[in-house]
Amino acid sequence: MTHPAFEQTNRRHVAALHLDFDSYVHRQTGARHLHFGCEDTNNAFMIAFPTLPTDSSGVAHILEHTTLCGSRRFPVRDPFFMMLRRSLNTFMNAFTSGDSTAYPFATQNRKDFSNLLAVYLDAVFFPTLDPLDFAQEGWRLDFVSPDDESELMFKGVVFNEMKGAMSAPSTQLWQRVHSAVLPDTVYQFNSGGDPARIPDLSYEQLKAFHAKHYHPSHAIFMTYGNFSVDEHHEQFESLALSNFSESASQLDCAIQPRFASPITIEDIYGVADESELERGTHAVWAWLLGRSADVNTLLEAHLLAGFLLDHGASPLRHYLETTELADAPSELCGLDDSGQELVLCCGVEGTDPDHIERLNDEILALLSRQADQVVDHQTLVGILDRMEMAQRDLGGGGYPFGLQLMGRALPGSLYGGDPAALIDIDDALENLRRRIEDPNYMGSRIAELLVNNPHRVRTVMQPDEHKLQRDDELEKATLSQRLAQMTETQRREIRIASAALEQRQDEPQDADLLPKVSLADVPKNLPDIAATQVAVADLHAHQYRVATNGLLYLQLVVELPALDDLELAQLPLFCEYLTELGSGAEDYLDTQARRALVGNVGAYAAASTSVDSIDVLNGRLVVTVKGLKRKWDDLVHNLFEVIDAVRFDEIERLKDLIAHSRVDADASITDRGHHLAMQGAARALSAGGYLDDLWEGPANILFVQNLDRTCRDKAAAVEALAQAFDRIRHKLLCAPWRVLVVGEDEVVSATMEGLVTNAPVMGRADEFRPFAVRHPESAVDCAWVTNTQVNFCARAYPAVVEGHHDAAGLCVLAKYMQDGYLHPAIREKGGAYGAGAQYDPESASFRFFSYRDPRLAETLGDFDRALDWLADSNDPRRLEESILGVIRNLDTARTPAGAAIHAFYDELDGRTCEFRLRHRDAVLTTTIDDINRVAQQYLRGHQGATGVVTNASHKAEIEQLHLKQVKL
C-alpha cells in the first residue's frame, strides 16, 4: 500500500534487468521518487537537484562540499567524512555536473542505510552552511606567512581541486567545446569552478543558491534494492518532506537555439616549455544533436557514434588514427550524453595549426561519402548487440549497479522525459533493429545529423609556453591589488577569520551525535563462491555457474614466462596492442570489424606478490572476452586466437599505436598524479613495487615517451619492437594456461564443448621458464615535473606481504592515521583535495599520499608529523572506525559475475577463503598496541622513499628537499 503522503505515477516491470520500476510524487511538495525494486541486497540511494549556475564561480560545486560540513540535526564539523568511517557503505560520494548535483550512497546493511539516509537528507535540506566551512571548502584569502602581512594567497579545497583539474589540456578543451556548442545555456559555464572566477563567489550568493535550488519540489529521490518502498517513504516524510510545502519557483534548463551556420573557436592552453609546442595543437569538431531524455533519439545517437567511432575499423576513427596530420584521436571523441542535449565530438591531438583546414575538409568529405554509401547491415546489428550488452551488463561491482541505473534514468526526470524508458530499452532497440533494415538508414542519419547540421563548432587549442606564467602573474597581481586596497580593519578581519577557522578545525567533535554501525554489525562469515574444474586438453577450465543477466565471461589466463628487462617494459604495450592488430590472414581493419560483431575483447598483464614471500610474483597475461550468451561459439574462438594468430607485421599500424599510447600516457598524468607519486616512491622497495612502476608508474610513462621518439626518428625501431613482441608471443605460447568461464548454467555447458574443440591451439613446451623479477636498485627520491598547477606528494616505507601477521595491523594503522591526522592536516588545513595512507600488499609497502595539493615540503613534513601524533593518540572510537574502514574494503559488494571472477583470482594467488577469514579476523581484533607496534617497527626511525609530481616553479623547493628532478 502506498504511503498516504505519496501518489504513485508509474509502474513498469523491466524484464531485461529483473526489476520493477515505480515512480511516485510527494503530494505536499511535488518531490519525485523513482524506485528500482529487485532482489539485490546492495541497496542504493541518490538524491539529485537541478543546479543551474549563472557564472563560472563554481557555486554548485562549492555548495556540494559545504552542505556536507554540518547540518541542523548533526551539528558536527564534518559529518560526511565521519560517516565514511562509521559505516559499512559500499559507496559514498557527491557529484556536481553541468546542470545538477547528486548525492549517492549504497550499503548492504539495513541499519547503515537508515543512518546514511538521515545524514544525507539533513545535509541537503538543513545544512549549517557555516561561513568558516565555505572558507575551508570553497575559497578564502589568507596571508602567505602568519608573521608577515606583505603577501596574500587564495586557499580552499575546491579552489585547489579545480586548479588541478584544469591543468589537463583535455579538461580545458572539453570546457571550451561545450561553452562554444551551448553558449546560451548553463553549459557555457564551468560548473566545477574556474580558478580565476571562484574568488568572485560570496558567502551570501552560496546561501541564496541553496535556498533557490535545494527545495523538495526540485528534488529527485531514487532508491534501489530489496528494501521496502513504504519504509523509504516513511523516512523521507519524517526526516525531511513534512517540513516543507510546495515551492512556487520553477527551474528551467534552457534549450540551446540552433546556429544558422558552423562556427570556429580558437584558444590556447599552457605548457611548461618550448619543447611541447611542436605538434601540440588540439582540434575538435562538435555537433549538437537532440534531447538526451528521449530514448529513441539517445539510442540513435549512440548507434551513429558507434558506427563512426567505436574502433579502428570504424570509418571516422580510422581516419583520425591514421592521418599523417596528427598524432592521435582526441580524448573527446564520442557521444557526450551527460547534459540535456547530446553532443557528438571527433577530433585530433598532436597536430599543427597549418593542418587544421585540411583536417576540416577531409573529415567533412569523409562524412559526406559515408552519407552516400550503403552500410553493411551486420555492422549495425553488431553495434546494437553491444548496446544490448551494455544494458544487461551489471558491471563487476566497483560502482554499484543500482547507482548506474539511477544515472541512466536521471535525465528522464531532470529534463521532462520518461525515466523508465531510459532503462527499459528493449522496445526502442527493437525499433532500431527494424529501421536499420533500410539500407539507406545510416546514410540518411549521417546526412541529417552531421553533414547538413549547421550547429557545428570547430574548436582549436594551441599550446603557449608563456600562459602558465601569465596566469600565475595575473593571480599575484590580483592578490597584490586586493592587499593594496585593504584597510587595517580588513587585514585584521583576515587574521581573525584565519584564527577562527584554525580553531574550528582543531575543535574536538562529538561523534556520538552521528549514528553508526559497530563491529557487532559486521557479518561473521564470507560468502563461499564455489567453482567446478573441468579438464580441457591437459589443463583445466574453472567454471562458475552464476546469474549474469544473459552475458558470458571468458578469460584465458596464461602464466607469464621469464622475460628480460626490456621485454618486461614492453609487456604493457604488447597487451594493449594484441587486440588492435590483425589476426591470421586478416589485417587489423578486418579483425576489428569482425570482433565488433562478437563482443568485447581485451588483454592485460598482472603480477601479484605472493602472500608468503616478498620475492615471489605470480605473473599472468589475461585475455578477456565478454558478450551476449547467444554468441558463445564466436566468443570461444576469439578467446584463443588473440595470442595465437596476432600479426606483428603491420608496421604502420604499430607506429600509429605507439603515438596513441604516448598521447594517452601524457594525458593521464594529472588525473592520477597521486598514484604516480606513490608508484615512483615505492619502486625500489620490492620486486612488486618495481614492476608497478615499470608497468603503470612514472617509469612506464618515460618508457612510452622515449619509445615514441625513437620510432619517429628510426624506422628500424618499429621493426625491432615487432620482433620483440613476436618473441614474447612465442614464450607465452609455451606457457601453462587455464580458462575461466562465468555464465548461466545452459551456456556454460555449451561453452565447455567449444573449449575442448579450440583448446589445442594453445600448446606447452619444455622450454618454459617461470616468471621472475630482479631485485630493484636502491631508492632515489624523485620529483617528476609536468604541466600541473598543484602537487601530488608521496612517501613509501618497506613493509610485509599480506600473509605476514603484521599485515592486518598495517591496514588498520593506515586508516587510523588517515582519518585522525592526515585528512585534517593536509586537506582541511593544507587545502589539498585529498590525503591519506595505505598499506599496499602488492608492493609490500606502507605509503602516504596527497592529491591536488597546493603545498609540497609542508605536506612531506605532515607525513613525518603523523607519526608524532600517533605516539600521543589512544582513541578506542577511532580504532573501531578504522577497523570498520578496512572491513568495508575487504567486504566489497560485487555482482555475481564480479564476485566469481574475484574469487577465482583470490584462489589463484593463495588468498583462499580460509586465508581471507584469518586476515579478516586479525583486522577485527587489532588493538591500539598493535598499530603502535607496527608503526614503531616499520615507520618510526626508518628512511622512507619520497616521490612527488609537481611543476617547474617548485625548482628551488625540489633542490632543498634533495629530490632528483625528472621531466614527465
Solvent accessible surface area in square Angstrom, and as a share of the most:
residue,aa,sasa,rsa
1,M,214,0.96
2,T,47,0.27
3,H,32,0.14
4,P,107,0.67
5,A,18,0.14
6,F,2,0.01
7,E,79,0.35
8,Q,70,0.31
9,T,83,0.48
10,N,52,0.27
11,R,153,0.56
12,R,75,0.27
13,H,115,0.51
14,V,0,0.00
15,A,66,0.51
16,A,5,0.04
17,L,11,0.05
18,H,127,0.57
19,L,4,0.02
20,D,45,0.23
21,F,1,0.00
22,D,7,0.03
23,S,11,0.07
24,Y,14,0.05
25,V,40,0.23
26,H,2,0.01
27,R,147,0.54
28,Q,89,0.39
29,T,0,0.00
30,G,22,0.21
31,A,1,0.01
32,R,77,0.28
33,H,0,0.00
34,L,5,0.03
35,H,12,0.05
36,F,0,0.00
37,G,17,0.16
38,C,21,0.13
39,E,153,0.69
40,D,52,0.27
41,T,72,0.42
42,N,17,0.09
43,N,0,0.00
44,A,0,0.00
45,F,0,0.00
46,M,8,0.03
47,I,0,0.00
48,A,0,0.00
49,F,0,0.00
50,P,20,0.13
51,T,1,0.00
52,L,23,0.12
53,P,5,0.03
54,T,114,0.66
55,D,58,0.30
56,S,20,0.13
57,S,2,0.01
58,G,1,0.01
59,V,9,0.05
60,A,1,0.01
61,H,14,0.06
62,I,0,0.00
63,L,0,0.00
64,E,13,0.06
65,H,17,0.08
66,T,1,0.00
67,T,0,0.00
68,L,17,0.09
69,C,7,0.04
70,G,2,0.02
71,S,2,0.01
72,R,148,0.54
73,R,130,0.47
74,F,6,0.03
75,P,84,0.53
76,V,5,0.03
77,R,22,0.08
78,D,15,0.08
79,P,2,0.01
80,F,18,0.08
81,F,52,0.22
82,M,13,0.06
83,M,0,0.00
84,L,44,0.22
85,R,24,0.09
86,R,4,0.01
87,S,0,0.00
88,L,22,0.11
89,N,6,0.03
90,T,33,0.19
91,F,39,0.16
92,M,17,0.08
93,N,61,0.31
94,A,10,0.08
95,F,82,0.34
96,T,33,0.19
97,S,44,0.29
98,G,20,0.19
99,D,5,0.02
100,S,9,0.06
101,T,0,0.00
102,A,9,0.07
103,Y,1,0.00
104,P,0,0.00
105,F,0,0.00
106,A,0,0.00
107,T,0,0.00
108,Q,86,0.38
109,N,34,0.17
110,R,68,0.25
111,K,99,0.42
112,D,0,0.00
113,F,1,0.00
114,S,34,0.22
115,N,17,0.09
116,L,0,0.00
117,L,0,0.00
118,A,9,0.07
119,V,6,0.03
120,Y,2,0.01
121,L,0,0.00
122,D,6,0.03
123,A,2,0.01
124,V,0,0.00
125,F,10,0.04
126,F,26,0.11
127,P,21,0.13
128,T,71,0.41
129,L,11,0.05
130,D,31,0.16
131,P,71,0.45
132,L,40,0.20
133,D,2,0.01
134,F,15,0.06
135,A,18,0.14
136,Q,7,0.03
137,E,4,0.02
138,G,0,0.00
139,W,34,0.12
140,R,31,0.11
141,L,33,0.16
142,D,16,0.08
143,F,11,0.05
144,V,74,0.42
145,S,39,0.25
146,P,123,0.77
147,D,138,0.72
148,D,69,0.36
149,E,45,0.20
150,S,78,0.51
151,E,92,0.41
152,L,5,0.03
153,M,61,0.27
154,F,16,0.06
155,K,50,0.21
156,G,0,0.00
157,V,0,0.00
158,V,0,0.00
159,F,5,0.02
160,N,6,0.03
161,E,15,0.07
162,M,16,0.07
163,K,34,0.14
164,G,2,0.02
165,A,17,0.13
166,M,28,0.12
167,S,8,0.05
168,A,5,0.04
169,P,34,0.22
170,S,21,0.14
171,T,45,0.26
172,Q,33,0.14
173,L,2,0.01
174,W,100,0.35
175,Q,27,0.12
176,R,76,0.28
177,V,0,0.00
178,H,10,0.04
179,S,20,0.13
180,A,5,0.04
181,V,0,0.00
182,L,5,0.02
183,P,46,0.29
184,D,86,0.44
185,T,7,0.04
186,V,18,0.11
187,Y,21,0.08
188,Q,67,0.30
189,F,44,0.18
190,N,11,0.06
191,S,19,0.12
192,G,14,0.13
193,G,0,0.00
194,D,48,0.25
195,P,20,0.13
196,A,59,0.46
197,R,114,0.42
198,I,0,0.00
199,P,11,0.07
200,D,82,0.42
201,L,5,0.03
202,S,41,0.27
203,Y,45,0.17
204,E,120,0.54
205,Q,91,0.40
206,L,0,0.00
207,K,96,0.41
208,A,62,0.48
209,F,22,0.09
210,H,21,0.09
211,A,79,0.61
212,K,110,0.46
213,H,4,0.02
214,Y,7,0.03
215,H,32,0.14
216,P,0,0.00
217,S,22,0.14
218,H,12,0.05
219,A,0,0.00
220,I,0,0.00
221,F,1,0.01
222,M,0,0.00
223,T,0,0.00
224,Y,9,0.03
225,G,1,0.01
226,N,70,0.36
227,F,28,0.12
228,S,47,0.30
229,V,31,0.18
230,D,55,0.29
231,E,79,0.35
232,H,1,0.00
233,H,0,0.00
234,E,92,0.41
235,Q,34,0.15
236,F,0,0.00
237,E,34,0.15
238,S,70,0.45
239,L,38,0.19
240,A,0,0.00
241,L,0,0.00
242,S,59,0.38
243,N,82,0.42
244,F,41,0.17
245,S,74,0.48
246,E,113,0.50
247,S,24,0.15
248,A,103,0.80
249,S,50,0.32
250,Q,137,0.61
251,L,29,0.14
252,D,119,0.61
253,C,25,0.15
254,A,55,0.43
255,I,71,0.36
256,Q,4,0.02
257,P,82,0.52
258,R,112,0.41
259,F,34,0.14
260,A,102,0.79
261,S,63,0.41
262,P,57,0.36
263,I,65,0.33
264,T,66,0.38
265,I,35,0.18
266,E,121,0.54
267,D,49,0.26
268,I,59,0.30
269,Y,11,0.04
270,G,5,0.05
271,V,4,0.02
272,A,42,0.32
273,D,50,0.26
274,E,122,0.55
275,S,86,0.55
276,E,49,0.22
277,L,60,0.30
278,E,143,0.64
279,R,57,0.21
280,G,11,0.10
281,T,2,0.01
282,H,18,0.08
283,A,0,0.00
284,V,0,0.00
285,W,0,0.00
286,A,1,0.01
287,W,1,0.00
288,L,3,0.01
289,L,13,0.07
290,G,17,0.17
291,R,93,0.34
292,S,3,0.02
293,A,10,0.08
294,D,64,0.33
295,V,21,0.12
296,N,70,0.36
297,T,44,0.26
298,L,26,0.13
299,L,11,0.05
300,E,20,0.09
301,A,2,0.02
302,H,61,0.27
303,L,1,0.00
304,L,1,0.00
305,A,10,0.07
306,G,6,0.06
307,F,16,0.07
308,L,0,0.00
309,L,9,0.05
310,D,69,0.36
311,H,41,0.18
312,G,2,0.02
313,A,27,0.21
314,S,5,0.03
315,P,28,0.17
316,L,2,0.01
317,R,51,0.19
318,H,59,0.26
319,Y,31,0.12
320,L,0,0.00
321,E,15,0.07
322,T,53,0.31
323,T,16,0.09
324,E,125,0.56
325,L,6,0.03
326,A,9,0.07
327,D,11,0.06
328,A,3,0.02
329,P,16,0.10
330,S,5,0.03
331,E,92,0.41
332,L,25,0.13
333,C,22,0.13
334,G,19,0.18
335,L,31,0.15
336,D,28,0.14
337,D,56,0.29
338,S,75,0.48
339,G,10,0.09
340,Q,9,0.04
341,E,9,0.04
342,L,0,0.00
343,V,2,0.01
344,L,2,0.01
345,C,3,0.02
346,C,0,0.00
347,G,0,0.00
348,V,0,0.00
349,E,14,0.06
350,G,7,0.07
351,T,0,0.00
352,D,39,0.20
353,P,62,0.39
354,D,134,0.69
355,H,47,0.21
356,I,11,0.06
357,E,100,0.45
358,R,119,0.43
359,L,0,0.00
360,N,19,0.10
361,D,86,0.45
362,E,53,0.24
363,I,0,0.00
364,L,41,0.20
365,A,44,0.34
366,L,13,0.07
367,L,0,0.00
368,S,44,0.29
369,R,130,0.47
370,Q,24,0.11
371,A,19,0.14
372,D,127,0.66
373,Q,87,0.39
374,V,100,0.57
375,V,16,0.09
376,D,89,0.46
377,H,74,0.33
378,Q,97,0.43
379,T,48,0.28
380,L,4,0.02
381,V,31,0.18
382,G,1,0.01
383,I,8,0.04
384,L,0,0.00
385,D,10,0.05
386,R,39,0.14
387,M,24,0.11
388,E,21,0.09
389,M,9,0.04
390,A,61,0.47
391,Q,6,0.03
392,R,55,0.20
393,D,27,0.14
394,L,38,0.19
395,G,23,0.23
396,G,48,0.46
397,G,10,0.10
398,G,70,0.67
399,Y,76,0.29
400,P,4,0.02
401,F,14,0.06
402,G,0,0.00
403,L,1,0.00
404,Q,49,0.22
405,L,0,0.00
406,M,0,0.00
407,G,39,0.38
408,R,70,0.25
409,A,0,0.00
410,L,18,0.09
411,P,25,0.16
412,G,0,0.00
413,S,10,0.07
414,L,36,0.18
415,Y,20,0.07
416,G,73,0.70
417,G,32,0.31
418,D,54,0.28
419,P,18,0.11
420,A,0,0.00
421,A,18,0.14
422,L,9,0.05
423,I,0,0.00
424,D,31,0.16
425,I,15,0.08
426,D,56,0.29
427,D,119,0.62
428,A,10,0.08
429,L,7,0.03
430,E,86,0.39
431,N,46,0.24
432,L,4,0.02
433,R,53,0.19
434,R,137,0.50
435,R,94,0.34
436,I,4,0.02
437,E,118,0.53
438,D,73,0.38
439,P,76,0.48
440,N,91,0.47
441,Y,13,0.05
442,M,2,0.01
443,G,2,0.02
444,S,53,0.34
445,R,38,0.14
446,I,0,0.00
447,A,25,0.19
448,E,98,0.44
449,L,31,0.16
450,L,1,0.00
451,V,46,0.27
452,N,106,0.54
453,N,19,0.10
454,P,54,0.34
455,H,1,0.00
456,R,34,0.12
457,V,0,0.00
458,R,33,0.12
459,T,1,0.00
460,V,5,0.03
461,M,4,0.02
462,Q,59,0.26
463,P,20,0.12
464,D,25,0.13
465,E,42,0.19
466,H,100,0.45
467,K,45,0.19
468,L,62,0.31
469,Q,109,0.49
470,R,106,0.39
471,D,59,0.30
472,D,70,0.36
473,E,88,0.39
474,L,115,0.57
475,E,45,0.20
476,K,111,0.47
477,A,56,0.44
478,T,48,0.28
479,L,11,0.06
480,S,68,0.44
481,Q,110,0.49
482,R,69,0.25
483,L,20,0.10
484,A,85,0.66
485,Q,125,0.56
486,M,32,0.14
487,T,78,0.45
488,E,101,0.45
489,T,67,0.39
490,Q,79,0.35
491,R,59,0.22
492,R,105,0.38
493,E,95,0.43
494,I,20,0.10
495,R,84,0.31
496,I,104,0.53
497,A,52,0.40
498,S,34,0.22
499,A,61,0.47
500,A,35,0.27
501,L,7,0.03
502,E,96,0.43
503,Q,120,0.53
504,R,43,0.16
505,Q,13,0.06
506,D,82,0.43
507,E,75,0.34
508,P,132,0.83
509,Q,49,0.22
510,D,77,0.40
511,A,3,0.03
512,D,118,0.61
513,L,80,0.40
514,L,7,0.03
515,P,35,0.22
516,K,72,0.31
517,V,0,0.00
518,S,29,0.18
519,L,50,0.25
520,A,85,0.66
521,D,41,0.21
522,V,5,0.03
523,P,76,0.48
524,K,146,0.62
525,N,115,0.59
526,L,28,0.14
527,P,101,0.63
528,D,117,0.61
529,I,54,0.27
530,A,86,0.67
531,A,44,0.34
532,T,78,0.45
533,Q,109,0.48
534,V,52,0.30
535,A,66,0.51
536,V,0,0.00
537,A,65,0.50
538,D,95,0.49
539,L,33,0.16
540,H,81,0.36
541,A,0,0.00
542,H,18,0.08
543,Q,8,0.04
544,Y,7,0.03
545,R,106,0.39
546,V,36,0.20
547,A,67,0.52
548,T,4,0.02
549,N,8,0.04
550,G,10,0.09
551,L,0,0.00
552,L,0,0.00
553,Y,25,0.09
554,L,1,0.00
555,Q,19,0.09
556,L,0,0.00
557,V,5,0.03
558,V,0,0.00
559,E,67,0.30
560,L,2,0.01
561,P,4,0.03
562,A,15,0.12
563,L,16,0.08
564,D,81,0.42
565,D,68,0.35
566,L,99,0.49
567,E,9,0.04
568,L,3,0.02
569,A,8,0.07
570,Q,9,0.04
571,L,0,0.00
572,P,29,0.18
573,L,6,0.03
574,F,0,0.00
575,C,4,0.03
576,E,80,0.36
577,Y,0,0.00
578,L,1,0.01
579,T,23,0.14
580,E,50,0.23
581,L,0,0.00
582,G,1,0.01
583,S,5,0.03
584,G,43,0.41
585,A,108,0.83
586,E,46,0.21
587,D,56,0.29
588,Y,19,0.07
589,L,53,0.26
590,D,78,0.40
591,T,0,0.00
592,Q,16,0.07
593,A,45,0.35
594,R,66,0.24
595,R,14,0.05
596,A,13,0.10
597,L,63,0.31
598,V,11,0.07
599,G,8,0.07
600,N,70,0.36
601,V,30,0.17
602,G,21,0.20
603,A,21,0.17
604,Y,90,0.34
605,A,22,0.17
606,A,29,0.23
607,A,26,0.20
608,S,8,0.05
609,T,5,0.03
610,S,16,0.10
611,V,11,0.06
612,D,119,0.62
613,S,38,0.25
614,I,58,0.30
615,D,101,0.52
616,V,74,0.43
617,L,16,0.08
618,N,49,0.25
619,G,10,0.09
620,R,22,0.08
621,L,0,0.00
622,V,0,0.00
623,V,0,0.00
624,T,35,0.21
625,V,2,0.01
626,K,44,0.19
627,G,0,0.00
628,L,5,0.03
629,K,68,0.29
630,R,140,0.51
631,K,34,0.15
632,W,68,0.24
633,D,80,0.41
634,D,74,0.38
635,L,0,0.00
636,V,0,0.00
637,H,88,0.39
638,N,2,0.01
639,L,0,0.00
640,F,2,0.01
641,E,17,0.08
642,V,0,0.00
643,I,0,0.00
644,D,46,0.24
645,A,27,0.21
646,V,12,0.07
647,R,61,0.22
648,F,14,0.06
649,D,90,0.46
650,E,21,0.10
651,I,44,0.22
652,E,124,0.55
653,R,8,0.03
654,L,0,0.00
655,K,81,0.34
656,D,34,0.18
657,L,10,0.05
658,I,1,0.00
659,A,12,0.10
660,H,20,0.09
661,S,6,0.04
662,R,47,0.17
663,V,8,0.05
664,D,80,0.42
665,A,13,0.10
666,D,53,0.28
667,A,23,0.18
668,S,28,0.18
669,I,6,0.03
670,T,12,0.07
671,D,87,0.45
672,R,60,0.22
673,G,0,0.00
674,H,31,0.14
675,H,84,0.37
676,L,0,0.00
677,A,0,0.00
678,M,3,0.01
679,Q,16,0.07
680,G,0,0.00
681,A,1,0.01
682,A,1,0.01
683,R,45,0.16
684,A,14,0.11
685,L,31,0.16
686,S,3,0.02
687,A,5,0.04
688,G,8,0.08
689,G,0,0.00
690,Y,35,0.13
691,L,3,0.02
692,D,40,0.20
693,D,8,0.04
694,L,20,0.10
695,W,27,0.10
696,E,98,0.44
697,G,0,0.00
698,P,1,0.01
699,A,30,0.23
700,N,18,0.09
701,I,0,0.00
702,L,47,0.23
703,F,40,0.17
704,V,5,0.03
705,Q,17,0.08
706,N,72,0.37
707,L,24,0.12
708,D,6,0.03
709,R,130,0.48
710,T,56,0.33
711,C,2,0.01
712,R,98,0.36
713,D,116,0.60
714,K,128,0.54
715,A,84,0.65
716,A,74,0.57
717,A,18,0.14
718,V,2,0.01
719,E,82,0.37
720,A,54,0.42
721,L,5,0.02
722,A,8,0.06
723,Q,104,0.46
724,A,2,0.02
725,F,0,0.00
726,D,66,0.34
727,R,126,0.46
728,I,1,0.00
729,R,49,0.18
730,H,96,0.43
731,K,60,0.26
732,L,0,0.00
733,L,30,0.15
734,C,13,0.08
735,A,0,0.00
736,P,21,0.13
737,W,6,0.02
738,R,70,0.26
739,V,0,0.00
740,L,1,0.01
741,V,0,0.00
742,V,0,0.00
743,G,0,0.00
744,E,34,0.15
745,D,85,0.44
746,E,103,0.46
747,V,8,0.04
748,V,0,0.00
749,S,52,0.34
750,A,26,0.20
751,T,0,0.00
752,M,18,0.08
753,E,124,0.56
754,G,7,0.07
755,L,0,0.00
756,V,89,0.51
757,T,108,0.63
758,N,27,0.14
759,A,0,0.00
760,P,96,0.60
761,V,68,0.39
762,M,8,0.04
763,G,35,0.33
764,R,124,0.45
765,A,39,0.30
766,D,154,0.80
767,E,112,0.50
768,F,45,0.19
769,R,158,0.58
770,P,97,0.61
771,F,23,0.10
772,A,71,0.55
773,V,20,0.12
774,R,107,0.39
775,H,125,0.56
776,P,11,0.07
777,E,131,0.59
778,S,99,0.64
779,A,48,0.37
780,V,73,0.42
781,D,41,0.21
782,C,6,0.04
783,A,0,0.00
784,W,8,0.03
785,V,10,0.05
786,T,14,0.08
787,N,27,0.14
788,T,7,0.04
789,Q,67,0.30
790,V,2,0.01
791,N,1,0.00
792,F,0,0.00
793,C,0,0.00
794,A,0,0.00
795,R,33,0.12
796,A,0,0.00
797,Y,6,0.02
798,P,63,0.40
799,A,15,0.11
800,V,16,0.09
801,V,14,0.08
802,E,26,0.11
803,G,39,0.37
804,H,62,0.28
805,H,143,0.64
806,D,1,0.01
807,A,1,0.00
808,A,5,0.04
809,G,6,0.06
810,L,0,0.00
811,C,22,0.13
812,V,0,0.00
813,L,0,0.00
814,A,4,0.03
815,K,31,0.13
816,Y,0,0.00
817,M,0,0.00
818,Q,42,0.19
819,D,10,0.05
820,G,12,0.12
821,Y,38,0.15
822,L,0,0.00
823,H,12,0.05
824,P,31,0.19
825,A,12,0.09
826,I,0,0.00
827,R,11,0.04
828,E,2,0.01
829,K,78,0.33
830,G,11,0.11
831,G,2,0.02
832,A,0,0.00
833,Y,68,0.26
834,G,16,0.15
835,A,12,0.09
836,G,0,0.00
837,A,6,0.04
838,Q,56,0.25
839,Y,20,0.08
840,D,23,0.12
841,P,34,0.22
842,E,66,0.29
843,S,1,0.01
844,A,1,0.01
845,S,0,0.00
846,F,0,0.00
847,R,18,0.06
848,F,0,0.00
849,F,31,0.13
850,S,0,0.00
851,Y,37,0.14
852,R,25,0.09
853,D,0,0.00
854,P,42,0.27
855,R,52,0.19
856,L,1,0.00
857,A,34,0.27
858,E,85,0.38
859,T,0,0.00
860,L,6,0.03
861,G,17,0.17
862,D,8,0.04
863,F,0,0.00
864,D,69,0.36
865,R,109,0.40
866,A,0,0.00
867,L,17,0.08
868,D,97,0.50
869,W,61,0.22
870,L,0,0.00
871,A,65,0.51
872,D,133,0.69
873,S,16,0.10
874,N,110,0.57
875,D,37,0.19
876,P,98,0.62
877,R,73,0.27
878,R,38,0.14
879,L,21,0.10
880,E,36,0.16
881,E,7,0.03
882,S,0,0.00
883,I,4,0.02
884,L,1,0.01
885,G,0,0.00
886,V,9,0.05
887,I,0,0.00
888,R,32,0.12
889,N,97,0.50
890,L,68,0.34
891,D,36,0.18
892,T,50,0.29
893,A,9,0.07
894,R,84,0.31
895,T,16,0.09
896,P,58,0.37
897,A,5,0.04
898,G,9,0.08
899,A,22,0.17
900,A,0,0.00
901,I,34,0.17
902,H,75,0.34
903,A,10,0.08
904,F,5,0.02
905,Y,27,0.10
906,D,13,0.07
907,E,90,0.40
908,L,50,0.25
909,D,10,0.05
910,G,30,0.29
911,R,27,0.10
912,T,47,0.27
913,C,24,0.14
914,E,115,0.52
915,F,19,0.08
916,R,64,0.23
917,L,51,0.26
918,R,149,0.54
919,H,19,0.09
920,R,3,0.01
921,D,74,0.38
922,A,41,0.32
923,V,0,0.00
924,L,41,0.20
925,T,98,0.57
926,T,9,0.05
927,T,64,0.37
928,I,25,0.12
929,D,113,0.59
930,D,42,0.22
931,I,1,0.00
932,N,39,0.20
933,R,105,0.38
934,V,0,0.00
935,A,0,0.00
936,Q,105,0.47
937,Q,94,0.42
938,Y,23,0.09
939,L,1,0.01
940,R,52,0.19
941,G,92,0.88
942,H,90,0.40
943,Q,163,0.73
944,G,6,0.06
945,A,6,0.05
946,T,5,0.03
947,G,0,0.00
948,V,0,0.00
949,V,0,0.00
950,T,0,0.00
951,N,23,0.12
952,A,56,0.44
953,S,99,0.64
954,H,40,0.18
955,K,112,0.48
956,A,64,0.49
957,E,41,0.18
958,I,1,0.01
959,E,102,0.46
960,Q,135,0.60
961,L,55,0.27
962,H,159,0.71
963,L,15,0.07
964,K,118,0.50
965,Q,85,0.38
966,V,30,0.17
967,K,99,0.42
968,L,16,0.08
